[in-house]
Amino acid sequence: MGHLGDGRCLLAAMASKSEIWNVQGCTQKYIVKNYFYYYLFKFSAALGEEIFYITFLPFIYWNIDHSVSRRMIIIWSIVMYIGQVSKDILKWPRPLSPPVVKLEMRTNAEYGMPSTHAMAATAISFSFLIATTNQYKYPFELGLVAAFVFSTLVCLSRLYTGMHTVLDVIGGALISAVLLVLLYPVWDVIDHLLLTSPFCPLLSIVVPLVLCYNYPKLDYYSPTRGDTTTILGAGAGATVGFWLNNRYAAPAYTSENFQLGFPLLTGKIVVVVLARFFVGIIIVLLTRQLMKSVVLGMLGYRYKFPIRDLEARRRLEVEVPYKFITYSSVGFSATVVVPVLHKMLGLM
């Protein structure tokens, strides 16, 4: 990695974690010595962030199985909420830098314990394994290895990037595992209620909003409340979509003549899968951008602040409705609007 910043300093580090220099008044920089580890763990870290959630979870819904997707989203929402709240209740600091070199700055304002990356990776990989093992024929051992490798890579990435201690990562993975064990026996009951209860749409919106507005308060701003609102908003929108589809629409993507599941992929299936994915992602991203602009514009008009005012956007009365409405629209779009478009385009 070449010279970075304004030329006043160059801090070197990673992958051997040697030769770290501090220069007062300079932003932390580093030199990559092992590009394989660097890109492997940077990629692995992205598997616990929004870019992964907004692509992988809808992909499962559009191309694998509705019931699998529903269970994964339910588990993901619950696990992430508990993890985010736990951070701000425990208030355990992240690793000191130095001695570690931190490759991420955005999440540096958050507390460390537990690692929500580790929690999400464990929850998503193993809930996918559990939800599919009884529905599709594939070697359980292969699925178990894949889930273990996926979650391990994400966990190790948090150590490599300097964002968590070993205890943070182990704690996050264990908490997620315990929650999976506790929730698994009631998976079907929760799923049935979310699909059939007439109160589902109301509760899916009201309960997450109450949790967001009553999020633990800190002495300084942390992105955890906004991230939690994003997660709960997306889960709420998707849940309302599940309910509407079950009540008013024919089951999508599950007809006998075309369901991906885990068959041998043919050329036609690959083309349709890719078409579904790209059409869906375009709609999801457009929805996110449109709703961000509309909601921020309305809130800016209501509370008299310019849209680009970052401090104003961090206020409770702005951040919660802005994030919640935006991402609930994304969840709703992915589960309702995109399937309708798929059907119109002959991709069902």
Protein Blocks (a to p, Z undefined) as FASTA:
>chain_A
ZZehjhlaccdedjkopaiaddehiacddddfblklmmmmmmmmmmmcmklmmmmmmmmm
mmmomklmmmmmmmmmmmmmmmmmmmmmnopacddddfbdcfbfklmmpcfbdcfklmmm
mmmmmmmmmmmmmmpccdfklmmmmmmmmmmmmmmmmmmnopacfklmmmmmmmmmmmmm
mmmmmmmmmmmmmmmmmklmmmmmmmmmmmmmmgccdfbdcfklmmmmmmmmmmmmmmmm
mmmmmmmmccehiafklcfkladcdfklmmmmmmmmmmmmmmmmmmmmmmmmmmmmmmmm
mnopafklmklmmpmklmmmmmmmmmmmmmmmmmmmmmmmmmmnopZZ
